[in-house]
Amino acid sequence: MYFTVSLAILVTMVLAVIRALKGPSVYDRVLAVNMFGTKTALLLSVVAFLYGRPDFLDLALIYALINFVGVLAVLEFFQKRSAAQGHTTKD
Amino acid sequence: MLLDILSWILLCLGGGFVLVGGIGALRMPNFYTRMHAASLTDSTGSILIVVGVMCQAGLSLATIKLLTILIFLLLTGPTATYALANAALLSGMKPQADTDEGRSSS
């Protein structure tokens, strides 16, 4: 039961990596990284029960927080950079 | 026994939603529709999966941790998506609705 769900999450992570590699604009890549991060938190909480080790849940909790802060920091950086160069990214 | 069936159904539904969101993020034509598809996995997928795992955990410390994870995911998901859309819009990425419907988009 847990194995199928973790497989589905792993496939989504591969799709997110493909989107990150293919994404035309910078924000597609940030979107893919954000998706990858939240899926890692989900995968950690499912694997915690797959291996019967409840202490993985703390890892998932911390990872969800750090991922959020990381995405916001990267966005802030790109916003400053694109504002400075004043160029408009294509679609 | 009932809890096992319930959590099995919830987990499979959650896995399905996460997969659909992942595929949607890959196939959508432009950025904003991709973001719509990707945020689907953040909200629906995580609710179903975490509640499914919670049914298995029963009343214990793990359930409280799972509840905290769910709350954080639900709080940070939409906020991150909003910040992403705001940054993309400010940097000049136009949503598809601005162009006329006749031309086919890239």
N, CA and C atoms of all chains as a GROMACS GRO file, in nm:
protein
  591
    1MET      N    1   0.086  -0.120   0.000
    1MET     CA    2   0.000   0.000   0.000
    1MET      C    3   0.089   0.125   0.000
    2TYR      N    4   0.185   0.129   0.096
    2TYR     CA    5   0.271   0.246   0.100
    2TYR      C    6   0.360   0.248  -0.021
    3PHE      N    7   0.392   0.126  -0.071
    3PHE     CA    8   0.490   0.120  -0.180
    3PHE      C    9   0.432   0.185  -0.305
    4THR      N   10   0.300   0.159  -0.331
    4THR     CA   11   0.242   0.217  -0.452
    4THR      C   12   0.239   0.369  -0.441
    5VAL      N   13   0.206   0.422  -0.322
    5VAL     CA   14   0.198   0.567  -0.310
    5VAL      C   15   0.336   0.628  -0.326
    6SER      N   16   0.437   0.563  -0.264
    6SER     CA   17   0.571   0.624  -0.276
    6SER      C   18   0.618   0.613  -0.421
    7LEU      N   19   0.574   0.508  -0.493
    7LEU     CA   20   0.610   0.500  -0.635
    7LEU      C   21   0.547   0.615  -0.712
    8ALA      N   22   0.418   0.644  -0.682
    8ALA     CA   23   0.350   0.754  -0.753
    8ALA      C   24   0.422   0.885  -0.724
    9ILE      N   25   0.462   0.905  -0.598
    9ILE     CA   26   0.530   1.030  -0.564
    9ILE      C   27   0.665   1.036  -0.634
   10LEU      N   28   0.736   0.924  -0.643
   10LEU     CA   29   0.867   0.924  -0.709
   10LEU      C   30   0.851   0.958  -0.857
   11VAL      N   31   0.744   0.904  -0.919
   11VAL     CA   32   0.723   0.936  -1.062
   11VAL      C   33   0.696   1.085  -1.078
   12THR      N   34   0.616   1.141  -0.982
   12THR     CA   35   0.590   1.286  -0.992
   12THR      C   36   0.719   1.364  -0.977
   13MET      N   37   0.809   1.317  -0.891
   13MET     CA   38   0.935   1.390  -0.874
   13MET      C   39   1.015   1.385  -1.003
   14VAL      N   40   1.013   1.269  -1.072
   14VAL     CA   41   1.086   1.262  -1.200
   14VAL      C   42   1.023   1.361  -1.298
   15LEU      N   43   0.888   1.368  -1.299
   15LEU     CA   44   0.822   1.463  -1.390
   15LEU      C   45   0.862   1.605  -1.354
   16ALA      N   46   0.874   1.633  -1.223
   16ALA     CA   47   0.912   1.769  -1.183
   16ALA      C   48   1.054   1.798  -1.231
   17VAL      N   49   1.143   1.700  -1.225
   17VAL     CA   50   1.281   1.723  -1.270
   17VAL      C   51   1.280   1.748  -1.421
   18ILE      N   52   1.196   1.672  -1.494
   18ILE     CA   53   1.189   1.694  -1.640
   18ILE      C   54   1.140   1.834  -1.667
   19ARG      N   55   1.036   1.878  -1.591
   19ARG     CA   56   0.988   2.015  -1.609
   19ARG      C   57   1.097   2.114  -1.576
   20ALA      N   58   1.176   2.087  -1.475
   20ALA     CA   59   1.283   2.181  -1.438
   20ALA      C   60   1.384   2.189  -1.552
   21LEU      N   61   1.418   2.076  -1.612
   21LEU     CA   62   1.519   2.079  -1.720
   21LEU      C   63   1.461   2.146  -1.843
   22LYS      N   64   1.331   2.121  -1.870
   22LYS     CA   65   1.275   2.168  -1.996
   22LYS      C   66   1.223   2.310  -1.983
   23GLY      N   67   1.189   2.352  -1.861
   23GLY     CA   68   1.115   2.475  -1.843
   23GLY      C   69   1.176   2.592  -1.918
   24PRO      N   70   1.103   2.661  -2.008
   24PRO     CA   71   1.165   2.772  -2.080
   24PRO      C   72   1.208   2.885  -1.988
   25SER      N   73   1.120   2.924  -1.894
   25SER     CA   74   1.154   3.046  -1.819
   25SER      C   75   1.206   3.007  -1.682
   26VAL      N   76   1.264   3.104  -1.614
   26VAL     CA   77   1.326   3.078  -1.483
   26VAL      C   78   1.219   3.033  -1.386
   27TYR      N   79   1.099   3.093  -1.400
   27TYR     CA   80   0.997   3.065  -1.297
   27TYR      C   81   0.941   2.925  -1.312
   28ASP      N   82   0.951   2.866  -1.434
   28ASP     CA   83   0.913   2.725  -1.445
   28ASP      C   84   1.005   2.639  -1.359
   29ARG      N   85   1.132   2.676  -1.360
   29ARG     CA   86   1.227   2.595  -1.282
   29ARG      C   87   1.199   2.610  -1.134
   30VAL      N   88   1.166   2.732  -1.091
   30VAL     CA   89   1.137   2.751  -0.949
   30VAL      C   90   1.011   2.674  -0.912
   31LEU      N   91   0.914   2.672  -1.004
   31LEU     CA   92   0.790   2.596  -0.978
   31LEU      C   93   0.822   2.448  -0.963
   32ALA      N   94   0.910   2.397  -1.052
   32ALA     CA   95   0.945   2.254  -1.046
   32ALA      C   96   1.018   2.223  -0.915
   33VAL      N   97   1.106   2.314  -0.873
   33VAL     CA   98   1.181   2.289  -0.749
   33VAL      C   99   1.085   2.291  -0.630
   34ASN      N  100   0.989   2.382  -0.634
   34ASN     CA  101   0.891   2.387  -0.524
   34ASN      C  102   0.810   2.259  -0.520
   35MET      N  103   0.770   2.211  -0.637
   35MET     CA  104   0.692   2.086  -0.642
   35MET      C  105   0.775   1.972  -0.588
   36PHE      N  106   0.904   1.969  -0.631
   36PHE     CA  107   0.993   1.860  -0.587
   36PHE      C  108   1.004   1.861  -0.435
   37GLY      N  109   1.016   1.980  -0.376
   37GLY     CA  110   1.034   1.990  -0.231
   37GLY      C  111   0.914   1.940  -0.156
   38THR      N  112   0.795   1.983  -0.197
   38THR     CA  113   0.676   1.938  -0.122
   38THR      C  114   0.658   1.788  -0.138
   39LYS      N  115   0.694   1.735  -0.258
   39LYS     CA  116   0.677   1.590  -0.276
   39LYS      C  117   0.777   1.514  -0.189
   40THR      N  118   0.896   1.575  -0.165
   40THR     CA  119   0.991   1.507  -0.077
   40THR      C  120   0.933   1.495   0.062
   41ALA      N  121   0.869   1.602   0.108
   41ALA     CA  122   0.809   1.596   0.242
   41ALA      C  123   0.704   1.486   0.248
   42LEU      N  124   0.623   1.476   0.143
   42LEU     CA  125   0.520   1.371   0.142
   42LEU      C  126   0.583   1.234   0.138
   43LEU      N  127   0.688   1.222   0.053
   43LEU     CA  128   0.752   1.090   0.040
   43LEU      C  129   0.812   1.047   0.173
   44LEU      N  130   0.872   1.144   0.244
   44LEU     CA  131   0.934   1.112   0.373
   44LEU      C  132   0.829   1.061   0.471
   45SER      N  133   0.711   1.128   0.472
   45SER     CA  134   0.611   1.084   0.571
   45SER      C  135   0.555   0.947   0.532
   46VAL      N  136   0.548   0.915   0.402
   46VAL     CA  137   0.499   0.782   0.364
   46VAL      C  138   0.605   0.677   0.394
   47VAL      N  139   0.730   0.708   0.363
   47VAL     CA  140   0.836   0.609   0.386
   47VAL      C  141   0.855   0.586   0.536
   48ALA      N  142   0.824   0.690   0.617
   48ALA     CA  143   0.834   0.670   0.762
   48ALA      C  144   0.748   0.552   0.804
   49PHE      N  145   0.631   0.539   0.741
   49PHE     CA  146   0.545   0.426   0.781
   49PHE      C  147   0.581   0.300   0.705
   50LEU      N  148   0.644   0.318   0.587
   50LEU     CA  149   0.685   0.199   0.511
   50LEU      C  150   0.790   0.123   0.590
   51TYR      N  151   0.888   0.195   0.648
   51TYR     CA  152   0.995   0.129   0.722
   51TYR      C  153   0.963   0.118   0.871
   52GLY      N  154   0.844   0.174   0.912
   52GLY     CA  155   0.808   0.161   1.051
   52GLY      C  156   0.896   0.243   1.143
   53ARG      N  157   0.950   0.356   1.094
   53ARG     CA  158   1.034   0.439   1.180
   53ARG      C  159   0.968   0.576   1.190
   54PRO      N  160   0.897   0.602   1.302
   54PRO     CA  161   0.821   0.727   1.311
   54PRO      C  162   0.910   0.850   1.318
   55ASP      N  163   1.043   0.837   1.340
   55ASP     CA  164   1.124   0.959   1.354
   55ASP      C  165   1.151   1.024   1.218
   56PHE      N  166   1.112   0.956   1.106
   56PHE     CA  167   1.126   1.024   0.977
   56PHE      C  168   1.031   1.142   0.967
   57LEU      N  169   0.922   1.140   1.048
   57LEU     CA  170   0.821   1.246   1.035
   57LEU      C  171   0.882   1.381   1.069
   58ASP      N  172   0.978   1.382   1.164
   58ASP     CA  173   1.041   1.510   1.197
   58ASP      C  174   1.117   1.562   1.076
   59LEU      N  175   1.181   1.470   1.004
   59LEU     CA  176   1.256   1.512   0.883
   59LEU      C  177   1.159   1.574   0.784
   60ALA      N  178   1.043   1.509   0.766
   60ALA     CA  179   0.948   1.561   0.668
   60ALA      C  180   0.901   1.700   0.709
   61LEU      N  181   0.877   1.716   0.839
   61LEU     CA  182   0.829   1.846   0.887
   61LEU      C  183   0.932   1.955   0.859
   62ILE      N  184   1.058   1.927   0.896
   62ILE     CA  185   1.163   2.027   0.877
   62ILE      C  186   1.183   2.054   0.729
   63TYR      N  187   1.177   1.948   0.648
   63TYR     CA  188   1.202   1.967   0.505
   63TYR      C  189   1.095   2.055   0.443
   64ALA      N  190   0.968   2.036   0.488
   64ALA     CA  191   0.860   2.120   0.434
   64ALA      C  192   0.887   2.266   0.465
   65LEU      N  193   0.936   2.295   0.588
   65LEU     CA  194   0.962   2.435   0.624
   65LEU      C  195   1.077   2.492   0.543
   66ILE      N  196   1.187   2.417   0.538
   66ILE     CA  197   1.307   2.470   0.471
   66ILE      C  198   1.278   2.490   0.324
   67ASN      N  199   1.200   2.398   0.264
   67ASN     CA  200   1.170   2.412   0.121
   67ASN      C  201   1.097   2.542   0.094
   68PHE      N  202   1.002   2.575   0.185
   68PHE     CA  203   0.924   2.697   0.164
   68PHE      C  204   1.015   2.820   0.170
   69VAL      N  205   1.102   2.823   0.272
   69VAL     CA  206   1.190   2.938   0.287
   69VAL      C  207   1.282   2.948   0.165
   70GLY      N  208   1.332   2.832   0.119
   70GLY     CA  209   1.422   2.833   0.003
   70GLY      C  210   1.356   2.888  -0.120
   71VAL      N  211   1.229   2.846  -0.144
   71VAL     CA  212   1.162   2.892  -0.265
   71VAL      C  213   1.142   3.043  -0.257
   72LEU      N  214   1.104   3.093  -0.140
   72LEU     CA  215   1.082   3.238  -0.129
   72LEU      C  216   1.213   3.313  -0.150
   73ALA      N  217   1.324   3.260  -0.096
   73ALA     CA  218   1.452   3.330  -0.113
   73ALA      C  219   1.490   3.334  -0.261
   74VAL      N  220   1.471   3.221  -0.330
   74VAL     CA  221   1.509   3.219  -0.472
   74VAL      C  222   1.422   3.317  -0.550
   75LEU      N  223   1.292   3.322  -0.515
   75LEU     CA  224   1.204   3.414  -0.586
   75LEU      C  225   1.248   3.558  -0.565
   76GLU      N  226   1.283   3.587  -0.438
   76GLU     CA  227   1.327   3.724  -0.410
   76GLU      C  228   1.448   3.760  -0.494
   77PHE      N  229   1.538   3.662  -0.507
   77PHE     CA  230   1.660   3.688  -0.584
   77PHE      C  231   1.626   3.714  -0.730
   78PHE      N  232   1.537   3.631  -0.787
   78PHE     CA  233   1.507   3.649  -0.929
   78PHE      C  234   1.433   3.780  -0.952
   79GLN      N  235   1.346   3.815  -0.855
   79GLN     CA  236   1.271   3.939  -0.874
   79GLN      C  237   1.369   4.058  -0.876
   80LYS      N  238   1.463   4.057  -0.779
   80LYS     CA  239   1.561   4.168  -0.776
   80LYS      C  240   1.638   4.171  -0.906
   81ARG      N  241   1.681   4.053  -0.953
   81ARG     CA  242   1.770   4.050  -1.070
   81ARG      C  243   1.695   4.097  -1.194
   82SER      N  244   1.567   4.047  -1.212
   82SER     CA  245   1.496   4.087  -1.334
   82SER      C  246   1.458   4.234  -1.326
   83ALA      N  247   1.427   4.283  -1.204
   83ALA     CA  248   1.397   4.426  -1.191
   83ALA      C  249   1.521   4.508  -1.227
   84ALA      N  250   1.638   4.460  -1.182
   84ALA     CA  251   1.761   4.537  -1.209
   84ALA      C  252   1.787   4.540  -1.358
   85GLN      N  253   1.779   4.422  -1.425
   85GLN     CA  254   1.809   4.424  -1.568
   85GLN      C  255   1.693   4.484  -1.647
   86GLY      N  256   1.569   4.480  -1.587
   86GLY     CA  257   1.456   4.543  -1.655
   86GLY      C  258   1.418   4.470  -1.781
   87HIS      N  259   1.464   4.342  -1.799
   87HIS     CA  260   1.423   4.270  -1.922
   87HIS      C  261   1.298   4.191  -1.890
   88THR      N  262   1.217   4.158  -1.995
   88THR     CA  263   1.093   4.081  -1.969
   88THR      C  264   1.117   3.939  -2.017
   89THR      N  265   1.083   3.843  -1.932
   89THR     CA  266   1.109   3.702  -1.973
   89THR      C  267   0.998   3.659  -2.068
   90LYS      N  268   1.031   3.566  -2.160
   90LYS     CA  269   0.926   3.520  -2.254
   90LYS      C  270   0.835   3.422  -2.181
   91ASP      N  271   0.729   3.382  -2.246
   91ASP     CA  272   0.630   3.297  -2.181
   91ASP      C  273   0.681   3.156  -2.156
   92MET      N  274  -1.005  -0.286   1.075
   92MET     CA  275  -1.016  -0.339   0.938
   92MET      C  276  -1.071  -0.227   0.848
   93LEU      N  277  -1.175  -0.160   0.903
   93LEU     CA  278  -1.235  -0.054   0.822
   93LEU      C  279  -1.131   0.054   0.796
   94LEU      N  280  -1.048   0.085   0.902
   94LEU     CA  281  -0.949   0.192   0.886
   94LEU      C  282  -0.851   0.155   0.777
   95ASP      N  283  -0.814   0.025   0.768
   95ASP     CA  284  -0.717  -0.014   0.664
   95ASP      C  285  -0.774   0.015   0.527
   96ILE      N  286  -0.901  -0.025   0.507
   96ILE     CA  287  -0.961  -0.002   0.374
   96ILE      C  288  -0.967   0.147   0.345
   97LEU      N  289  -1.010   0.225   0.448
   97LEU     CA  290  -1.023   0.370   0.428
   97LEU      C  291  -0.888   0.430   0.392
   98SER      N  292  -0.784   0.394   0.468
   98SER     CA  293  -0.654   0.457   0.439
   98SER      C  294  -0.603   0.407   0.306
   99TRP      N  295  -0.634   0.283   0.268
   99TRP     CA  296  -0.589   0.234   0.139
   99TRP      C  297  -0.652   0.317   0.027
  100ILE      N  298  -0.784   0.344   0.040
  100ILE     CA  299  -0.853   0.423  -0.063
  100ILE      C  300  -0.794   0.563  -0.068
  101LEU      N  301  -0.777   0.626   0.052
  101LEU     CA  302  -0.726   0.764   0.055
  101LEU      C  303  -0.587   0.770  -0.007
  102LEU      N  304  -0.502   0.672   0.028
  102LEU     CA  305  -0.364   0.677  -0.022
  102LEU      C  306  -0.363   0.662  -0.174
  103CYS      N  307  -0.446   0.570  -0.227
  103CYS     CA  308  -0.445   0.551  -0.373
  103CYS      C  309  -0.498   0.678  -0.441
  104LEU      N  310  -0.604   0.738  -0.385
  104LEU     CA  311  -0.656   0.862  -0.445
  104LEU      C  312  -0.549   0.970  -0.440
  105GLY      N  313  -0.480   0.982  -0.324
  105GLY     CA  314  -0.376   1.085  -0.312
  105GLY      C  315  -0.267   1.061  -0.413
  106GLY      N  316  -0.223   0.934  -0.427
  106GLY     CA  317  -0.120   0.903  -0.526
  106GLY      C  318  -0.166   0.939  -0.665
  107GLY      N  319  -0.294   0.910  -0.696
  107GLY     CA  320  -0.346   0.944  -0.827
  107GLY      C  321  -0.344   1.094  -0.850
  108PHE      N  322  -0.389   1.170  -0.749
  108PHE     CA  323  -0.392   1.316  -0.767
  108PHE      C  324  -0.252   1.370  -0.788
  109VAL      N  325  -0.156   1.319  -0.708
  109VAL     CA  326  -0.019   1.369  -0.720
  109VAL      C  327   0.032   1.340  -0.861
  110LEU      N  328  -0.001   1.219  -0.910
  110LEU     CA  329   0.048   1.183  -1.044
  110LEU      C  330  -0.015   1.273  -1.150
  111VAL      N  331  -0.148   1.295  -1.138
  111VAL     CA  332  -0.216   1.379  -1.237
  111VAL      C  333  -0.157   1.519  -1.235
  112GLY      N  334  -0.131   1.572  -1.113
  112GLY     CA  335  -0.072   1.706  -1.106
  112GLY      C  336   0.064   1.710  -1.170
  113GLY      N  337   0.144   1.604  -1.148
  113GLY     CA  338   0.278   1.602  -1.208
  113GLY      C  339   0.270   1.602  -1.359
  114ILE      N  340   0.179   1.516  -1.414
  114ILE     CA  341   0.166   1.510  -1.560
  114ILE      C  342   0.115   1.643  -1.612
  115GLY      N  343   0.018   1.703  -1.539
  115GLY     CA  344  -0.036   1.832  -1.584
  115GLY      C  345   0.072   1.937  -1.587
  116ALA      N  346   0.160   1.939  -1.486
  116ALA     CA  347   0.266   2.040  -1.485
  116ALA      C  348   0.358   2.022  -1.604
  117LEU      N  349   0.365   1.901  -1.657
  117LEU     CA  350   0.457   1.879  -1.768
  117LEU      C  351   0.392   1.916  -1.901
  118ARG      N  352   0.261   1.895  -1.911
  118ARG     CA  353   0.200   1.904  -2.045
  118ARG      C  354   0.135   2.038  -2.072
  119MET      N  355   0.113   2.121  -1.972
  119MET     CA  356   0.035   2.243  -1.995
  119MET      C  357   0.112   2.340  -2.085
  120PRO      N  358   0.041   2.420  -2.169
  120PRO     CA  359   0.112   2.502  -2.270
  120PRO      C  360   0.199   2.611  -2.210
  121ASN      N  361   0.142   2.691  -2.115
  121ASN     CA  362   0.229   2.802  -2.070
  121ASN      C  363   0.238   2.802  -1.919
  122PHE      N  364   0.305   2.906  -1.865
  122PHE     CA  365   0.352   2.900  -1.727
  122PHE      C  366   0.237   2.895  -1.630
  123TYR      N  367   0.134   2.983  -1.650
  123TYR     CA  368   0.031   2.994  -1.546
  123TYR      C  369  -0.054   2.868  -1.540
  124THR      N  370  -0.078   2.805  -1.658
  124THR     CA  371  -0.156   2.681  -1.651
  124THR      C  372  -0.074   2.570  -1.586
  125ARG      N  373   0.058   2.574  -1.610
  125ARG     CA  374   0.143   2.474  -1.544
  125ARG      C  375   0.137   2.491  -1.393
  126MET      N  376   0.135   2.618  -1.350
  126MET     CA  377   0.134   2.642  -1.206
  126MET      C  378   0.003   2.593  -1.146
  127HIS      N  379  -0.106   2.611  -1.225
  127HIS     CA  380  -0.236   2.563  -1.176
  127HIS      C  381  -0.231   2.413  -1.154
  128ALA      N  382  -0.171   2.342  -1.252
  128ALA     CA  383  -0.167   2.196  -1.241
  128ALA      C  384  -0.076   2.155  -1.125
  129ALA      N  385   0.037   2.225  -1.110
  129ALA     CA  386   0.133   2.183  -1.007
  129ALA      C  387   0.075   2.208  -0.868
  130SER      N  388  -0.001   2.319  -0.852
  130SER     CA  389  -0.052   2.347  -0.717
  130SER      C  390  -0.162   2.250  -0.682
  131LEU      N  391  -0.217   2.179  -0.784
  131LEU     CA  392  -0.316   2.076  -0.752
  131LEU      C  393  -0.254   1.970  -0.662
  132THR      N  394  -0.128   1.932  -0.694
  132THR     CA  395  -0.067   1.826  -0.612
  132THR      C  396  -0.040   1.878  -0.471
  133ASP      N  397  -0.006   2.009  -0.461
  133ASP     CA  398   0.028   2.061  -0.328
  133ASP      C  399  -0.090   2.046  -0.234
  134SER      N  400  -0.209   2.082  -0.282
  134SER     CA  401  -0.321   2.084  -0.187
  134SER      C  402  -0.390   1.949  -0.180
  135THR      N  403  -0.452   1.903  -0.290
  135THR     CA  404  -0.535   1.782  -0.280
  135THR      C  405  -0.451   1.660  -0.251
  136GLY      N  406  -0.339   1.650  -0.322
  136GLY     CA  407  -0.256   1.531  -0.307
  136GLY      C  408  -0.208   1.516  -0.164
  137SER      N  409  -0.160   1.627  -0.107
  137SER     CA  410  -0.102   1.613   0.028
  137SER      C  411  -0.212   1.587   0.130
  138ILE      N  412  -0.330   1.648   0.112
  138ILE     CA  413  -0.438   1.621   0.209
  138ILE      C  414  -0.470   1.473   0.210
  139LEU      N  415  -0.492   1.417   0.090
  139LEU     CA  416  -0.536   1.276   0.084
  139LEU      C  417  -0.429   1.184   0.140
  140ILE      N  418  -0.304   1.208   0.101
  140ILE     CA  419  -0.199   1.115   0.144
  140ILE      C  420  -0.178   1.124   0.294
  141VAL      N  421  -0.171   1.248   0.348
  141VAL     CA  422  -0.141   1.260   0.491
  141VAL      C  423  -0.257   1.208   0.574
  142VAL      N  424  -0.382   1.235   0.530
  142VAL     CA  425  -0.495   1.182   0.608
  142VAL      C  426  -0.498   1.030   0.598
  143GLY      N  427  -0.464   0.977   0.478
  143GLY     CA  428  -0.458   0.833   0.463
  143GLY      C  429  -0.356   0.771   0.558
  144VAL      N  430  -0.241   0.833   0.569
  144VAL     CA  431  -0.138   0.778   0.659
  144VAL      C  432  -0.180   0.798   0.804
  145MET      N  433  -0.253   0.908   0.830
  145MET     CA  434  -0.297   0.932   0.968
  145MET      C  435  -0.391   0.823   1.014
  146CYS      N  436  -0.480   0.777   0.920
  146CYS     CA  437  -0.572   0.670   0.961
  146CYS      C  438  -0.493   0.549   1.007
  147GLN      N  439  -0.380   0.525   0.941
  147GLN     CA  440  -0.300   0.409   0.982
  147GLN      C  441  -0.235   0.433   1.117
  148ALA      N  442  -0.199   0.560   1.145
  148ALA     CA  443  -0.120   0.584   1.265
  148ALA      C  444  -0.204   0.573   1.390
  149GLY      N  445  -0.337   0.598   1.377
  149GLY     CA  446  -0.419   0.592   1.499
  149GLY      C  447  -0.383   0.705   1.592
  150LEU      N  448  -0.430   0.696   1.719
  150LEU     CA  449  -0.408   0.808   1.811
  150LEU      C  450  -0.270   0.794   1.873
  151SER      N  451  -0.172   0.868   1.818
  151SER     CA  452  -0.037   0.857   1.876
  151SER      C  453   0.038   0.986   1.842
  152LEU      N  454   0.165   0.991   1.886
  152LEU     CA  455   0.246   1.110   1.861
  152LEU      C  456   0.263   1.130   1.711
  153ALA      N  457   0.272   1.016   1.638
  153ALA     CA  458   0.293   1.027   1.493
  153ALA      C  459   0.178   1.102   1.429
  154THR      N  460   0.055   1.080   1.480
  154THR     CA  461  -0.060   1.150   1.420
  154THR      C  462  -0.047   1.300   1.441
  155ILE      N  463   0.001   1.340   1.559
  155ILE     CA  464   0.016   1.484   1.583
  155ILE      C  465   0.121   1.541   1.488
  156LYS      N  466   0.231   1.466   1.470
  156LYS     CA  467   0.335   1.516   1.378
  156LYS      C  468   0.278   1.524   1.237
  157LEU      N  469   0.201   1.422   1.198
  157LEU     CA  470   0.144   1.425   1.063
  157LEU      C  471   0.049   1.543   1.049
  158LEU      N  472  -0.027   1.571   1.155
  158LEU     CA  473  -0.119   1.685   1.149
  158LEU      C  474  -0.041   1.814   1.130
  159THR      N  475   0.072   1.827   1.202
  159THR     CA  476   0.153   1.949   1.186
  159THR      C  477   0.207   1.960   1.045
  160ILE      N  478   0.254   1.845   0.991
  160ILE     CA  479   0.305   1.848   0.854
  160ILE      C  480   0.197   1.893   0.759
  161LEU      N  481   0.075   1.839   0.778
  161LEU     CA  482  -0.035   1.874   0.687
  161LEU      C  483  -0.064   2.023   0.696
  162ILE      N  484  -0.069   2.075   0.820
  162ILE     CA  485  -0.101   2.217   0.835
  162ILE      C  486   0.006   2.302   0.768
  163PHE      N  487   0.134   2.266   0.790
  163PHE     CA  488   0.241   2.347   0.729
  163PHE      C  489   0.234   2.339   0.578
  164LEU      N  490   0.211   2.218   0.524
  164LEU     CA  491   0.205   2.205   0.378
  164LEU      C  492   0.092   2.289   0.323
  165LEU      N  493  -0.022   2.288   0.394
  165LEU     CA  494  -0.138   2.362   0.343
  165LEU      C  495  -0.117   2.512   0.357
  166LEU      N  496  -0.038   2.553   0.457
  166LEU     CA  497  -0.014   2.696   0.472
  166LEU      C  498   0.090   2.744   0.371
  167THR      N  499   0.196   2.663   0.353
  167THR     CA  500   0.306   2.715   0.271
  167THR      C  501   0.281   2.693   0.123
  168GLY      N  502   0.198   2.593   0.085
  168GLY     CA  503   0.179   2.566  -0.057
  168GLY      C  504   0.122   2.685  -0.131
  169PRO      N  505   0.000   2.729  -0.094
  169PRO     CA  506  -0.058   2.841  -0.167
  169PRO      C  507   0.026   2.968  -0.155
  170THR      N  508   0.090   2.988  -0.040
  170THR     CA  509   0.171   3.112  -0.028
  170THR      C  510   0.285   3.110  -0.127
  171ALA      N  511   0.352   2.994  -0.138
  171ALA     CA  512   0.464   2.987  -0.233
  171ALA      C  513   0.413   3.005  -0.375
  172THR      N  514   0.296   2.946  -0.406
  172THR     CA  515   0.244   2.961  -0.542
  172THR      C  516   0.208   3.106  -0.569
  173TYR      N  517   0.154   3.176  -0.466
  173TYR     CA  518   0.119   3.317  -0.487
  173TYR      C  519   0.246   3.399  -0.511
  174ALA      N  520   0.350   3.372  -0.430
  174ALA     CA  521   0.473   3.450  -0.447
  174ALA      C  522   0.531   3.425  -0.585
  175LEU      N  523   0.521   3.298  -0.629
  175LEU     CA  524   0.576   3.264  -0.761
  175LEU      C  525   0.501   3.338  -0.870
  176ALA      N  526   0.366   3.336  -0.862
  176ALA     CA  527   0.287   3.404  -0.965
  176ALA      C  528   0.313   3.553  -0.962
  177ASN      N  529   0.325   3.610  -0.841
  177ASN     CA  530   0.349   3.753  -0.830
  177ASN      C  531   0.483   3.789  -0.894
  178ALA      N  532   0.586   3.710  -0.862
  178ALA     CA  533   0.718   3.740  -0.919
  178ALA      C  534   0.715   3.726  -1.070
  179ALA      N  535   0.646   3.622  -1.120
  179ALA     CA  536   0.644   3.602  -1.266
  179ALA      C  537   0.570   3.717  -1.332
  180LEU      N  538   0.458   3.760  -1.272
  180LEU     CA  539   0.380   3.868  -1.334
  180LEU      C  540   0.461   3.998  -1.335
  181LEU      N  541   0.529   4.024  -1.221
  181LEU     CA  542   0.606   4.150  -1.213
  181LEU      C  543   0.718   4.149  -1.315
  182SER      N  544   0.771   4.029  -1.342
  182SER     CA  545   0.886   4.028  -1.434
  182SER      C  546   0.838   4.029  -1.578
  183GLY      N  547   0.707   4.050  -1.600
  183GLY     CA  548   0.662   4.075  -1.736
  183GLY      C  549   0.612   3.955  -1.809
  184MET      N  550   0.582   3.844  -1.736
  184MET     CA  551   0.532   3.726  -1.809
  184MET      C  552   0.380   3.740  -1.818
  185LYS      N  553   0.329   3.752  -1.941
  185LYS     CA  554   0.187   3.782  -1.959
  185LYS      C  555   0.106   3.653  -1.953
  186PRO      N  556  -0.009   3.652  -1.884
  186PRO     CA  557  -0.097   3.535  -1.892
  186PRO      C  558  -0.155   3.523  -2.031
  187GLN      N  559  -0.197   3.402  -2.068
  187GLN     CA  560  -0.242   3.375  -2.205
  187GLN      C  561  -0.365   3.459  -2.238
  188ALA      N  562  -0.446   3.498  -2.136
  188ALA     CA  563  -0.573   3.564  -2.165
  188ALA      C  564  -0.552   3.696  -2.235
  189ASP      N  565  -0.434   3.760  -2.220
  189ASP     CA  566  -0.418   3.894  -2.279
  189ASP      C  567  -0.416   3.886  -2.431
  190THR      N  568  -0.356   3.777  -2.486
  190THR     CA  569  -0.350   3.775  -2.633
  190THR      C  570  -0.486   3.730  -2.687
  191ASP      N  571  -0.517   3.764  -2.814
  191ASP     CA  572  -0.650   3.728  -2.866
  191ASP      C  573  -0.655   3.577  -2.888
  192GLU      N  574  -0.774   3.524  -2.888
  192GLU     CA  575  -0.788   3.377  -2.889
  192GLU      C  576  -0.750   3.320  -3.024
  193GLY      N  577  -0.751   3.400  -3.130
  193GLY     CA  578  -0.734   3.344  -3.266
  193GLY      C  579  -0.599   3.278  -3.279
  194ARG      N  580  -0.488   3.350  -3.237
  194ARG     CA  581  -0.356   3.293  -3.268
  194ARG      C  582  -0.334   3.170  -3.181
  195SER      N  583  -0.273   3.063  -3.236
  195SER     CA  584  -0.244   2.946  -3.151
  195SER      C  585  -0.115   2.976  -3.077
  196SER      N  586  -0.114   2.942  -2.947
  196SER     CA  587   0.005   2.978  -2.867
  196SER      C  588   0.116   2.878  -2.895
  197SER      N  589   0.239   2.913  -2.852
  197SER     CA  590   0.354   2.824  -2.881
  197SER      C  591   0.341   2.700  -2.798
   0.00000   0.00000   0.00000
